[in-house]
């Protein structure tokens, strides 16, 4: 569930039994009402609710023009997406696609080590693969083969690792001339 929420960039905005509004990726505590939206939207709704500008989550979302998803609907979507992704990974494992992904990650790690670059771990690569599958599962499109996604997951990581470092700024003394008169 957390993987799906993180992959989709969703955050909860909720009201506790005490009447305080909170924004978080994983809600906890005694929750009276909860909806899901973007991180920015969740923070904005929580801010305005805590200022007592609105009475309910739905009223705040409507007034601020922020799209929200009810908690029950979110749980349904997550269930469908998790089922799709787990089924796709099971079929990929049976077809040998997961082995191809593992070999691709191993090759990526070897080449990164030769270049002296710190490579992402296999666990991180697999998590990114699942996140990419969740994005496809959420759009109700057919999931692409893992062999296609493995190249995307790893090429994105390699591109980020190859960025040139920014030049460091050096502190230079500034001269200020004051004119009086």
C-alpha positions as CSV (number, residue, x, y, z in Angstrom):
1,X,0.0,0.0,0.0
2,X,2.8,2.4,0.9
3,X,4.6,1.7,-2.3
4,X,1.5,2.6,-4.3
5,X,0.9,5.8,-2.4
6,X,4.6,6.8,-2.8
7,X,4.6,5.9,-6.5
8,X,1.5,8.0,-7.2
9,X,2.6,10.9,-5.0
10,X,-0.5,10.7,-2.8
11,X,-0.8,12.1,0.7
12,X,-3.6,11.9,3.2
13,X,-5.2,14.9,4.8
14,X,-7.1,13.9,7.9
15,X,-8.9,15.3,10.9
16,X,-8.3,13.8,14.3
17,X,-11.0,13.2,16.9
18,X,-9.7,16.3,18.6
19,X,-10.5,18.4,15.5
20,X,-6.9,19.0,14.2
21,X,-6.1,18.6,10.6
22,X,-2.9,16.9,9.5
23,X,-1.1,16.1,6.2
24,X,1.0,13.0,5.9
25,X,2.0,10.1,3.6
26,X,0.8,7.6,6.2
27,X,-2.0,8.7,8.5
28,X,-2.1,7.4,12.1
29,X,-3.9,8.0,15.3
30,X,-7.6,8.5,16.0
31,X,-8.9,9.7,12.7
32,X,-12.3,11.1,12.2
33,X,-12.2,11.8,8.5
34,X,-9.6,11.2,5.8
35,X,-9.2,12.0,2.1
36,X,-6.3,11.6,-0.4
37,X,-4.7,14.2,-2.7
38,X,-1.3,15.5,-3.7
39,X,1.2,16.6,-1.1
40,X,0.7,20.2,-2.0
41,X,-3.1,19.8,-1.8
42,X,-3.0,18.0,1.5
43,X,-0.8,20.7,3.1
44,X,-3.0,23.5,1.8
45,X,-6.2,21.8,3.0
46,X,-4.7,21.1,6.5
47,X,-3.5,24.6,6.8
48,X,-6.9,26.2,6.0
49,X,-8.7,23.7,8.2
50,X,-6.5,24.5,11.1
51,X,-7.1,28.2,10.6
52,X,-10.8,27.4,10.9
53,X,-11.6,28.8,7.5
54,X,-13.6,25.7,6.5
55,X,-15.6,23.1,8.5
56,X,-14.9,19.9,6.5
57,X,-12.3,18.4,4.3
58,X,-14.7,18.3,1.3
59,X,-15.6,22.0,1.8
60,X,-12.0,23.0,1.9
61,X,-11.1,20.9,-1.1
62,X,-13.9,22.4,-3.1
63,X,-13.1,26.0,-2.1
64,X,-9.4,25.5,-2.8
65,X,-10.1,23.7,-6.1
66,X,-8.1,20.6,-5.0
67,X,-9.1,17.2,-6.3
68,X,-9.5,14.6,-3.6
69,X,-10.2,10.9,-3.4
70,X,-12.3,9.4,-0.6
71,X,-10.6,6.9,1.6
72,X,-12.8,4.0,0.5
73,X,-12.2,4.7,-3.1
74,X,-8.5,4.9,-2.5
75,X,-8.5,1.5,-0.8
76,X,-10.4,0.0,-3.7
77,X,-7.9,1.5,-6.2
78,X,-4.9,0.3,-4.2
79,X,-6.4,-3.2,-4.0
80,X,-6.9,-3.4,-7.8
81,X,-3.4,-2.0,-8.5
82,X,-1.6,-4.3,-6.0
83,X,-3.4,-7.3,-7.5
84,X,-2.4,-6.3,-11.0
85,X,1.2,-5.7,-10.1
86,X,1.6,-8.9,-8.0
87,X,0.0,-10.9,-10.8
88,X,2.2,-9.3,-13.4
89,X,5.3,-10.1,-11.3
90,X,4.3,-13.7,-10.8
91,X,3.8,-14.2,-14.5
92,X,7.1,-12.4,-15.2
93,X,8.9,-14.7,-12.8
94,X,7.4,-17.7,-14.4
95,X,8.4,-16.5,-17.9
96,X,11.9,-15.6,-16.8
97,X,11.6,-11.9,-17.1
98,X,12.5,-11.3,-13.5
99,X,15.7,-13.2,-14.0
100,X,16.4,-10.9,-17.0
101,X,15.8,-7.9,-14.7
102,X,18.2,-9.4,-12.1
103,X,20.8,-9.9,-14.7
104,X,20.4,-6.4,-16.0
105,X,20.7,-4.9,-12.5
106,X,23.9,-7.0,-11.9
107,X,25.4,-5.7,-15.2
108,X,24.4,-2.2,-14.3
109,X,26.1,-2.6,-10.8
110,X,29.3,-4.1,-12.4
111,X,29.6,-1.2,-14.9
112,X,29.0,1.4,-12.2
113,X,31.7,-0.2,-10.0
114,X,34.2,-0.1,-13.0
115,X,33.4,3.6,-13.3
116,X,33.8,4.2,-9.6
117,X,30.2,5.3,-9.3
118,X,28.0,4.2,-6.4
119,X,25.2,2.1,-7.9
120,X,21.7,1.6,-6.6
121,X,21.1,-1.6,-4.7
122,X,19.0,-4.5,-6.1
123,X,16.4,-3.8,-3.5
124,X,16.1,-0.2,-4.6
125,X,15.9,-1.2,-8.3
126,X,13.2,-3.7,-7.5
127,X,11.3,-1.1,-5.6
128,X,11.6,1.4,-8.5
129,X,10.4,-1.4,-10.8
130,X,7.3,-2.0,-8.7
131,X,6.7,1.8,-8.5
132,X,6.8,2.0,-12.3
133,X,4.3,-0.9,-12.5
134,X,2.0,0.8,-10.1
135,X,1.9,3.9,-12.3
136,X,0.8,1.8,-15.2
137,X,-1.7,-0.1,-13.1
138,X,-3.3,3.1,-11.9
139,X,-4.0,4.2,-15.4
140,X,-5.9,1.0,-16.3
141,X,-3.6,0.4,-19.2
142,X,-1.9,-3.0,-19.8
143,X,1.3,-3.4,-17.9
144,X,4.4,-3.3,-20.1
145,X,6.9,-6.1,-20.1
146,X,9.4,-5.9,-17.3
147,X,12.3,-6.1,-19.8
148,X,11.1,-2.6,-21.1
149,X,10.8,-1.2,-17.6
150,X,14.2,-2.5,-16.4
151,X,16.0,-0.4,-19.0
152,X,14.0,2.7,-18.0
153,X,14.5,2.2,-14.2
154,X,18.2,1.7,-14.6
155,X,18.9,4.3,-17.3
156,X,17.2,7.0,-15.1
157,X,19.4,6.1,-12.2
158,X,22.5,6.1,-14.4
159,X,21.6,9.5,-15.8
160,X,21.2,11.0,-12.4
161,X,24.5,9.5,-11.2
162,X,26.4,11.0,-14.2
163,X,25.4,14.6,-13.5
164,X,28.3,16.9,-13.2
165,X,28.7,18.4,-9.7
166,X,27.9,22.1,-9.4
167,X,30.9,24.3,-8.9
168,X,31.4,25.3,-5.3
169,X,30.9,29.0,-4.6
170,X,33.7,30.7,-3.0
171,X,33.0,33.4,-0.5
172,X,34.3,36.7,-1.7
173,X,34.4,39.8,0.4
174,X,32.0,42.5,-0.6
175,X,32.8,46.2,-0.5
176,X,30.0,48.5,0.4
177,X,30.4,52.3,-0.1
178,X,28.0,54.5,1.9
179,X,27.3,58.0,0.8
180,X,26.2,60.5,3.3
181,X,25.1,64.0,2.6
